[in-house]
Amino acid sequence: MNLKEKLSKHSLKTHAGLWLMLVAILAMESIACVQYFYTRATIKADAVYRAKSELRLAEQEINTAAVELEAAAKMLAKMAEFCLNDPDAMPGCVNMLFETLENVEGAGIAFVPDYFPQKGHWYEVYGTRNDQTEKRVAIRQIGGADHDYTQLEWFNNGLTKDHAYWSNPYADNEGAHTVVVTCSYPVRDADKRVVGVVCIDISLSKLKFIFDHLQVYPDSYYSIYTASGKDIVTPDTIPGRKYLVFDEEIDATGWKLSIIIPEDILFVELKRVGLIVNILMLLSLALLVFIMYRSTKNAIKMIDINNQKERMEGELEIAQTIQSAMLPKVFPPFADRPDLNIYGVVYPAKEVGGDLYDFYVRHDKLFFCVGDVSGKGVPASLVMAMIRSLFRSVSSHEEEANQIMQQMNNPLTEQNEQDMFVTLFVGVLDMETGVLNYCNGGHNAPVLVHKQETTKLDVLPNLPIGIMEGFEYIGQKAQIQRGDTIFLYTDGLTEAEDKNHTQYGEERMLNLLTKANGMSPRDIVETIQKDVDTFVNDAPQSDDLTMLAIRYQISAIVMRNDIQQIPTLAEWIEGLQVPTELSMPINLALEEIVCNVMLYAYPQRKDGKVFVEYSEKEDNQGKQLIFTISDTGIAFDPTQQKEVDTSLSAEDREIGGLGIHLVRQLMDEIRYERVDNKNILTLIKKINY
């Protein structure tokens, strides 16, 4: 981009900035209006919260006091019931109540008229505390014509209720000599008939102590109303003034408690909040101007940075494509090797990574490796490419795994200016004998999945390559059985972490491999990958992850056209675990066909291979054991041979044909076809149910 284009973009950004500033000013004015209403709503919500909290506290105090008085009334009723045979004991009962309660105005026991004839028509024993300091109690009989308690609310409701009853406030001129509310409770005789009522009085002045702390805001008020609407404590409000009213029901007494707050005092702080908002707006505008200045100043620089970023992203994408192309991607990889099944994947943590795997077949030997370059990103990917190239180059003329490792280590150490190293496992599997020649350079030990057993290969503690020049690497050997799977991986698998930084772990991997026994290499790798994805969930990938599964197939065998290979055929058939009674005839039939292929299919001195594959097919009629023998030799259809007349003597019969005759006698079906320059002969042995 030339200078003119950059300046043009700079001018456009300046005009856009001015429009942005204008929009910002309008937005801030709108914010100020919204802020006013928001602040008002917040203050009001705070008042509601505080009022409700105070109301709940007051409700708890009143409920506690009410429960205490109700319990005292019930206790006094029980004492009275116990002393019903002695009316003169009633004053003592009342006196005992005053010894346990301090905040009552008065208490008494009133009986139904003429219950105690000797005491007259009305009998109400009532006590009051004359002196709070000395706690002296005055007890007297106040029932009479001038104080007919039978006409009072608390007495009549006490007779009919089965529980404590709270009266409306009233002026008690005979007992407490003040305005009180009464908690009454029935007194019953031995036949459960109500014969009297206990009353405990509390004055309104005593109730007001509960509300001394109810000052949610200055000038706030409170009020209490009974269930019938009579006021116990009335608010001292000013006409014309607006108030917020909050109510709470008191469960024990049925009263309604209210807090009343003047609206005009709620929003005193609103002006100060408005001032703060205006100051913040000015500061925000100043900050916006500064940001616009810095943005304009750096506009051209940002354009250059974006261009560099786009170029780097393009280069990384090309690097990713190149790196991916270096790894084997066709699976199964060897169409002419039915005795071998392989599947591998690499999941880099970044666009490019430092993990690698590689494999190829040379002289009936499988050469393979798995490695992990220290670090990630582009530097690791470059080392990965060099390692893959070294592996191919060295293993093309060397078959000992430790020598391959050693010859890769020396050039990497010489050129290692960045002090990067590679953990590497190199293996050479002899496809004829199943012997695995391997060397491990500080890598995770591969896992061998064999039947129902899953074990880690024993590995020696060789150094990773790239650390020490001239290090002597020690190789090892292991016998691999047909049907075994070799599972190789990098530490990105076992060290995969979830969002809590818990690692996937080796134990979880081994358990899953045991369950996956018998699966194809692709299914094994995909099963583990799904389990890892489920484990880490949404946690970011922290390291490259590579998996390679190699299965030494039991269902197929590949032999050279060398008659010395025939004993391996019998061993392979034994490993298939076919029914014992069929093992011998199947071995004879296959040996006859394979020997003919080795002797006659290929021209003299020409190397060739014989492929034998095994499969099963089952239906309602029974099971079929299917053997497919294929070669790339001269076209020959043995099924076209004439039947041998075994009734003739050996001198009279034509030479040849006994081999295919034997196979026909031993097997149930024989089919031949020529496909893609291959002889394919299928032998079928049936097992009927």
N, C-alpha and C positions, 0 to 999 in steps of 0.2 A: 504494500500500500504506500502510495507516494504522499508527500507532505500536504498537497492540496486536499486529497481525500480525507486525510486525518483531521485537517482543520475544519472541513465541511462537517464531519461527524461531531467535532467538538462544538461547533455553532449550534447544531441540532440539539445536542445535549444541554447547552446553556438555555435555549428557549424552553425546552422540556422542563428544565429545573425551575424556571420562573413560574410556569403553569403549576408545577408541583407545589411550589411555595404558596401560591394563591389558594389552591385547594386545601393545603394544610391549615392556612389561617381560617378558612371557612369551617373546616372540620373541627378546629379547636374551639371556635365560637359555639358550635353545636355541642361539643363536649362540655363546655361550661354550663349550658342550659341543662343538659342531661345530668351533669354533676349536682346541680342544685336540687333537682327532684330526687336524685339518688341519695344525696346526703339527708334530705328531709325524711325519706323513707327509712334510711338507716337509723336515724335518731328515734323515729317512732317505733321501729322494730326493737331497738334497745330498750325503750321504755316498756314496751309490751313484755319483753323477756324478763326485765327486772321486776315488774309488777307481778307477773305470774309466779316468779320465784318467791317473792315475799308472801303472796297469797298462799302458796303451798306450805311455806314455813308456818304461817299463822294458823292455817287449817290443821297442821300437825299438832301445834301446841293446844288448840282448842279441843281437838279430838282426844289428845292425851289427858287433858283436864277432865273432859266429859267422861271418858272411860273410868278415870279414877273416882269421880263422884258417883257414877253408876255402880261401881264395885262397892263403894262405901255404903250407898243406899241399900244394896242387896245384903251387905253384911249386917246393917242395922235391922233390916227386916228379919233376918235369920235369928238375931239375938232376941227380937221381940217375940217371934214365934216360939222360941225356947222358953220364954218367961210368961206365956199367956195365962198360966194359972196364978200368977202373982202380979197384979196391976201395979203394985208399989215398986216393982223392979224396973219399970219402964224408965224412970229418970236416970237410973244407973246405966242403962243401955245407951241413952242419949249422951251421958257424960263420957262413956268409953269412946264414942265416936269422935268427940272433940279432942281426945288424946291422940288420935291418929291423923286428923285433918287440921290444917292451919288456915286455909284461905276461904272457908265457908263463913257466911254471915250468920246462919242459924240452921238448926236441925231439930226434927221432932217426929213423934209418932201419933197419928190421929186414928181413932177407932170408930167403927160404925156406931150410930146412936144406940145407947142402952146395952152395949156389949158388956160393960162392967157396971151393973146396976148400982153397986155401992159407990161408984164414982160419979153417978149422975147420968143425965141424958147425953151430954157431950164430954168426951174425954180426949184431950190433945195435950200431950206432954211436949213442951218446946223449950229448947235451950239456946242461949246466945252467949258469946264470949264478951265479958264486961271489960277485960283488960288484956290486950295482946301481949304485953310484956310479961305479966305474971300468969297469963293463960287461965284466968279465973272464969268459970262458966256459971251462968245463972240459969237454972232450970225451973220452969213453972208450968202449971196447967192453965192454958189460955182458951180452951174451948168453952163456949157459952152462947147465950142468946145474942150478945153483942158481937160475938165472933163465931158465926156459924160456918165452920170450915166445910160443912157438907155442901155448901153452895159454890165452893171454889173449883176452878178448872182443874187444878192439880190433884185434888182429892177425887173428883168424879172420874177423871181419866185413869188415875192410879187404881181405882176399883175395877175397871174394865180391861186394863191392859195386862198382858202377861210379861211385860218387859218394862224397863225404865222409861218414864215419860218426862219430856221437857216441856214446861209450860211456857205460855207467852209472858212477857214481862208485866208485872203488876205492882201496885203499891201495897206493901205489907205493913199495915198500921198497928197490928197487934203483936207480931213476932219480931221481925228484923227492923221494923220502923224505917224502911227505905224501899226503893224500887228494886225488885229482885226477879230472878227466874228460878223456878223450882224443879228439881229432879225428884220424881216420886216413884215409889215401888210398892207393890201390894204385899200385905202381911196375911198369911193363910193359917188356918187352924189345922188340927190333925186330919180333918176330913177334906182338906184342900179348898175350903171355902174362904173367900176373901173377907177378913174381919177388920182390916185396917190398912192404912197407907203410911209409908215412911216418906218424909219430905226433907230434902236438903236444899237450903237456899243459898244462892250466890248473888251478890249485889252487882249492879251494872258498873259501879265504880271499880269493883274488883276485875271485871272483864277488860276494862280499858288499859290495864297494865300490859296486856298482850300486844297492844297497838302502839306502844311508845316508840318502838323502833321502825314502824312502818312509814318511813319517809323516803319514798322512791326518788322524788324530786322535791325541791322546796315548794311549799304551799300545797302539797298533795294532801288528800283527805281519805278517810275510811268510813265505812258504814256497815252495820249488821242488821239484817232483817230476819225475822222468824219465818217458818214455813207458811204461816197464815198471812204474812206481809206486815206484821207489826214491827216497828223499828225498835231495836235494842240500843244501837248507837247511831245517831243521825249525823250526816255531814253538815259542815258549816261552810256552805258554798255561797258564792257571790252572784246575784242575778245578772244575766247578760254575759257572763264569762263562759267560754267553751271548755268542756272537760272531756277527757277520755276515761271511760268507766270499764273496769275489769272485775269480773265476778268469779267466785269459787264456791261450790257447794260443800258444806260441812256434813260429812256422813253421819257422825254420831248424833247430832242434834237436829239436823234438817234445816239449819240456818243458812242464809246466803251472806257471804262476806264480799265486800266490794272495796276497791281502791279507786279513787277519783283523782285524776291528774289534770291540772290546767294546761291547755294546749299552748298558751302564749309563752310559757317558760321552757317548753321543750326545744324550741328552735333558736335559743339565744346564741348558740355557737355557730349557727348557720352562716352569719355574716363573716365570722372569722374563717370558716371553711371556704367561703367564696373568695376571700382575699388570698388564701393559700393557693386556691385553684388558679387565680389570675397570675400569681407569681410563677407557678409551675408552667403556665401557658407561655409566658414571656421567656422563661428559660428554655422551653422546648423549641420555640421559634429561633432563639439564638443558636441552639444546638443544630437545628435544621439548616440554618444558614451556613454554619461551619461545615456540616456534612456535605452540603452542595458545593462549597468551595473546594473541599478535599476531593470530592467526586469529579468535579470538572478538571481539577489539576491532574488527576491520575487517569483520565479517560483514555488517552492515547496509550498509556502504559498497560491498561487493562486489555485493550484491543490486542496488543502484542502478546500478552500473556495467554489470552484465549486462543490466539492462533498457534502458539507453541503447544498449548494443551491439546488442541485438535490434532496437530501433527504427531504428538506423542501417542495419543489414543490410536491413531491410524497405524503407527509403527508397532504398537503393542498388539493390535489385532492381527497384523501380518505375522508378527513373531509367534502368536498363539497358533495361527494356521500352520506355520512351518514346523513348530514343535509337535503339534498334533500329527502332522504328516510323517514324522520320524518314528512314531509308535505303530506297532501292528494294529490294524483295525478290522481285518477280515476274520470272522469267527463262524464256524470252526476254521482254523487257518490252513489245514492240510487235507485237501480232498482225497489224496492217495494214501492217507494214513488213518484208516478207521480205528487203529489201536490207540489213537491219541486225540484228546479233546482239550482245548485250552480256551480260557476267556480272561481278559484283563481290562482294567479301567484305571484312569488317572483323573482325579478331581483336584485341580490346583486351587490354592487359597486365593491367589490373585489371577490376573490375566494369564500369566505364564508362571510356571513353577519349576522346582528342582527335583521332583520325583521322576523315576523312569522305570520301565520294564522293557525287556526285549527277549526274543526267542527265535530260533530257526533250527532246521534239521540238516545235519551233514553226516554222511556215512552211517545212517541208521542210529545216529545219536542226536538227542535233543539238547541244544545249548540254550541256556536261559539265564537271565539275571534280573534282579530287582534292586534299585538303589534309591538313596535319599541324600540329596546335596544339602549341606548346611546352608541356612538362609533361604530366602524366598525371592521371587521377582525375577527381573532380567538377569542379574549376575548368576543366580542359581540355574536359570534356564540355559545360559551359555555353557556352564560346566556340565550340565546334563547332556547337552548335545555332544560335547567332547567325550564324555564317558561312553555314550552309546556308540560313537565312532570307534573308540579304542576297543570296546568289547568285540565289535564285529571284526575289526582288523586282527586282533590278537587271537581270537578263537578260531579264525579261519585256518590257522596252521598249528594250533595247540589244543590238546584234548584234556589236559590235566587242569582241574579247576584252580588249584593253588598257583600253578604257573601262569594261568590267565590273569589271576588277581595280581600277582607280583609284577608281571609285565605291564599291567595297566597302572600300577602304583608309581613306578619310577618316573615316567614322563609327566604324570600329573603333579608329582612332588616338585620336579624341576621347574615347572611353569606356574607354580602356585604362588603368585605375588600377593593375592588377596587372603592367603591363609585359609582357604576354604577346603573342606574335606568331604568325603562321600562315604556313608555306610553302604556296603554293597554285599549282596549274596550272589554267588555264581554257582550254577549247577550244570552237570553234564549227565544226562540220563541215557544209558544204553538201552535202546528199545528192544533188543533181542534178549538180554539177560535181566533187565530190570534193575541193574546196579546203578545207583546214583553216586556220582563222584562230585563232591561239593566243597566249597570253601566260603567261610563267612567272615566278612570284614566289619565287625562292630554293628551288624544289622540285627533286626528282630529275628529270632529263630523261626523258620517256617513251621507250619503245622502239618502233620501227616494224618489224614483221615482214612482209617483202615477198618472196614466193616463197622462194628459198633464201638470201636476204640478210636479216640482222638488224642494224639500225643504230639509234643513239640520235638522237632529234631534236635539231637545233641549237637551243639556248636561250640567250637573252641574260641577263646577270646582274642582273635586277631584284631589288629588295629584297623580302623577305617583307612581307605586309601587316600593319599594326599597329605599324610601327616609326617611319615618318616621314610626317607629314601633308603632303599636296600633292605627294608624289613622282610624277614623270611616268613612267608605265609604258609600255614600248615593246612593241608587238605584232609578231608574225611570221606568215608563211604558208608552207604546204607543200602539195604535191599528193599526195593519197592515191589510190591505184589500187584498183579493185575487187579484192577478195581479200586486201587488206592488213588487218593487225590492229594496232591501237594498244594497247600495254600500258603502263598507268600503275601506280605503286606508291609507297609511303612507305618511308622509310629503315629501318623495322622489318624489311623483307625483307633488304636487303643487309647490315644490321648485326646480324642474328640471330646469336647466339653459342652455341657448344657449351660443354661443361663446362670446356674449357681456354681459354676466352675467344677462340677463333679465330672470325672473322666469316665469314658465308656468302659475302659478296663479290659484286661486280658481274659479274666474269668468269664465275663459275659460273652466275649467272642468265642471262647472254647466251647461253652455250653451250646451256643447257636450252631457251631460247626458240627457238634455231635448230633444234634437234631437234623442237620442238613445232610447227613450221611446218605449216599445213594443218589443225591441230586446231581444234575449236570453242572459243570463249572460255571456256566452263565447263571443258573438258578442259585448256586451258592453265593456268588458275588452279589447278585441283585437282592437276595434275601438279607445279607448282612448290611448292604447299603440302605435298604428300607428301615432296618432296625436302628441303624445309626441316625438316620433322618428323624425317626420318631423320638429317639433319645435326646438329641440336641435341640429338637423343636425349632424355635426361631433364633437360637443363638448363632452368632456369626462364625464361619469356619476360620479356625486359627492356624491350620497347617495343611500342607498338601496331603492328599490321601490317595494311596495306590493299592490295588489288590490284583493278584494274579493267581488263578486256579488252574492246575495241570492235572488232568485225569489220565492215568495209565489204564486204558480200557480193558476190561475183562471180556467184552463182547466181540473182540476182534484180535487177530494176530497177523503180523506181516513177516514173511520169511523170504530169504534170498533163494534163487533157483540153485540150491545146493542141497544135495541129498543128505548131507550131514545135519541139516536143520530139522529133520523129521522127528527126533526125540522131543523137541520143544513143542511139537503139535500135540503129542500125548499128554504132556504136562498141562498144556492149555485146556484140553478137553477135561482133564481131571479137575481143574479149577472152576469149570462151569457148573459142577455139581449136578449133572444130569442123573436120572435114576440109574442105580447100580447095574441093573440088568440090561440097560441100553448102552452103557459106557463102552463095552467091547465092540459091539457091532458098529456103533457110530465111529469109533476110532479106526476100525478096519476100512470102512467106506471112505472116510476122509483121507486116510493115509494112501489108499489106492489112487484117488483122484489127484492129490497133491504130488505124489511121486511121478505120475504121468506128466503133470504140468512142468515139474522141475526137469524131467528128462527130455521132453519133446517140444514144449511150447516155444522155447527160445533157441535161436541158432547157436551152434557150438561157440563157446568162449564169450557169449554175449550175456552181460549181467541182466537179471530180471527179478521181479518180485511176484510172490503169490500172496493174495489177500484172502483171509478166511474170516467171515463175520457170522455171529450167532444172534438169533432172536427167537422170541416165543410168540405164539398166537393162540388164544383160548376162546372157545365158544361153548355152547350147550352140549355139543357132541364130545368134546374133549380138548386136549392140548396138542399143538403142533410145535415140534422142535425144528427150527429152520436154520440151515447152514448154507451160506453163499460163498462160493469159491470163485475168485476173479483173477485175471491176469491180462497182460497186454501183449501176449505172445501171438503165435500164428493161430489164425482162426481154425477152430476144430470143435465139432458138435458130437460128443460121445453118444448122445441119445439116438443118433442115426445108425449106429452100429447094429448089425443083424443079431437076432437072438442066437445064442450058442446052443447047438443040439447036444446036450450032455449025454444022450443015449448012445452016441457014436464013440468009438474008441479014440484014443489020443492020436493014433496014426491017421484016422479017417477025417478028423475034424480039421477045419482051417485054422491057421496060426493066428493067435490074437483073439480079443473079444472076451476073454475070461474075466478081465478086470471089471469092465462095465457090467458084465453079467453078475458078478459078486455084489456090486453096488446096488443093482436092481433088486437082488434078493434081500439085501439088508435094509434098504430104505423103502418108504411107501410111495414117494413121488420123486421124479427127477425132471427138471426143466432146464433148458439151455436158451440163451439169447446172446446176440452180439450187439453191443451198444458202445458207441464212441471208441471203436477199435479195441474193445475189451471182450474177452470171453467171460461170460457170467453163467455159472452152473449152480442151480439151486437144488439142494437135497432136503427132503422133508420126512421126518419121522413122527408118526402119530401115536398119541397116548389116548386111548378111548376110556371114557368113564364107565 
